[in-house]
Amino acid sequence: MTPRSYLFVPGNRPERFDKAIAAGADAVIVDLEDAVAPGDKDAARRHVLAWASAAHPVYVRINAAGSTWFEADLAVCAHPGVAGIVVPKAEQVADLKAVAAAGARTILPLVESGMGVWNAFDLGLAPHVQRLVFGTIDFAADMGLRESRDSLLHARSQLVLASRVAGIGAPVDGVTVAVDDLDLVRSDTLHAREIGFGAKLCIHPKQVAAVHGAFLPTPAELAWAGRVRAAFQASNGAAVAVDGKMVDRPVLLLAEHILVESTRRGAIET
């Protein structure tokens, strides 16, 4: 099942690794980059290599290409307990190819700059890339923007479009830094979902449930999708009116997606 949530845990806090696995997120990212001070980088890498296991595979955010630690971090790529590699500051396909050559099974380019968004389609076509991840805070800083939904809408839409055309999964939205404001987490996730994102980064376990709930179809959406399916079946596939609006095959496909997603997730948000 494609993850809806990716929960970060600092690579220099091995006592938190098992807790992160148990927190209920669809995937865990052990962070060797932003969460780890320069003097702790090598120790954090050793912690990951010692703890990672195929019994609980995790993603690892390595340090950026060109950094002091990039080459050494490539050692984690082929570890059997590492499901995939998050590549920060992703801008160039060559850097992703280096990660793939080191044995990464799956790559999640973290797009955090104007150049990264500009090259998003090419990044999506690189070997082993599963989906793109949007680093909203770093992107806003790179572009000189005040981070908001309006200021980031164009870039978010570019990542959704690039992902679709490249034939990879829907992108992953960036973090909500307000750890305790779960209404904001849900609202941010609903916004990301509305414009085509398929998952969200989490920085605290308490955010996970809000993210999952926002990616579930609501009862109203499910009821509408059921009416659309029933109407099309009754009309033998012809265009038909549902709730006073004309719907045709593209609308049926949307309805079927909602029903399938609900079945896959096995729950309904109330």
C-alpha positions, -999 to +999 in steps of 0.1 A: +000+000+000+014+034-009+022+054+022+001+084+032+024+094+060+062+095+065+073+101+100+107+116+107+129+104+135+164+119+142+193+096+133+212+105+164+183+094+187+184+056+184+162+053+216+134+067+195+137+044+165+115+016+178+090+042+191+087+057+156+081+023+141+052+018+166+037+052+161+014+041+133+028+060+104+028+042+070+066+048+067+094+061+089+123+082+077+154+081+098+170+115+093+208+119+089+205+155+076+188+185+092+180+168+125+216+158+132+244+183+141+276+180+120+296+165+149+270+137+152+267+127+116+290+097+116+276+083+148+240+087+135+250+067+104+264+040+126+232+039+146+212+033+115+234+006+101+234-012+134+196-010+140+180-012+105+164-046+098+144-061+070+118-069+097+110-032+100+123-015+068+127+023+070+136+052+047+168+072+054+173+108+046+209+111+037+230+143+035+229+162+002+252+155-027+282+177-024+281+177+013+310+164+035+289+133+044+273+123+011+298+096+000+299+080+034+261+080+036+259+060+004+268+030+026+232+028+039+217+026+004+220-012+000+213-022+036+185-048+037+167-028+064+166+004+043+134+005+021+145+036+003+166+068+003+153+104+007+177+126-012+176+162+000+183+193-021+174+172-052+182+192-083+203+170-106+195+135-120+232+126-118+230+127-080+200+104-080+219+080-103+247+079-078+223+069-051+207+042-073+242+029-082+249+025-045+221+001-042+190+022-032+158+002-039+136+032-039+145+069-041+124+099-029+139+131-042+133+160-018+126+190-039+136+221-019+147+248-044+136+266-076+160+245-096+145+213-081+110+223-091+123+234-126+139+199-130+111+180-113+100+160-144+136+148-151+140+139-114+108+119-116+122+099-146+154+090-128+161+054-118+142+040-088+123+072-081+090+063-065+076+098-059+087+134-053+087+151-019+082+188-015+105+206+010+082+236+015+103+255+041+136+253+022+118+260-011+102+292+003+136+303+017+153+296-017+127+316-036+125+344-010+088+337-003+067+339+028+055+304+031+018+301+026-007+281+006-010+308-020+027+314-024+035+277-028+005+267-049+023+270-083+052+249-071+029+223-056+010+221-088+042+217-108+052+187-087+018+171-091+019+176-129+055+164-132+048+133-112+018+124-133+036+129-166+066+110-153+043+081-144+053+080-107+033+082-075+015+114-063+040+136-045+045+140-007+038+173+009+060+190+034+057+193+071+034+213+092+056+227+119+028+234+144+031+201+163+002+206+186-023+222+162-039+191+148-067+211+131-040+228+111-023+195+103-056+182+090-064+214+071-029+215+055-033+178+045-068+184+030-054+212+009-025+190-003-049+162-011-072+186-030-045+197-054-032+162-060-007+152-033-008+117-020+010+118+013+025+142+039+057+144+060+052+143+097+075+156+124+058+141+154+038+109+160+007+129+171+004+143+136+000+109+120-037+102+127-047+137+115-029+131+082-044+096+077-079+109+084-075+137+059-066+113+031-097+092+037-129+098+017-155+114+038-190+098+042-204+124+019-178+116-008-185+079-004-222+084-007-218+106-038-194+080-054-219+053-047-247+073-064-225+079-094-217+043-098-253+032-095-265+058-120-239+047-146-249+011-141-285+019-146-278+040-177-256+013-193-227+037-194-244+067-209-240+102-195-265+107-167-276+133-142-266+128-105-277+153-079-288+176-106-255+176-124-244+159-156-217+133-151-199+113-177-171+087-177-143+109-163-166+116-133-172+079-130-135+072-128-132+097-100-160+080-082-145+046-086-111+060-073-129+072-041-146+038-036-114+018-042-094+041-019-119+036+008-118-002+005-080-002+005-077+019+036-105+001+054-119+031+072-141+061+068-134+095+083-164+109+102 
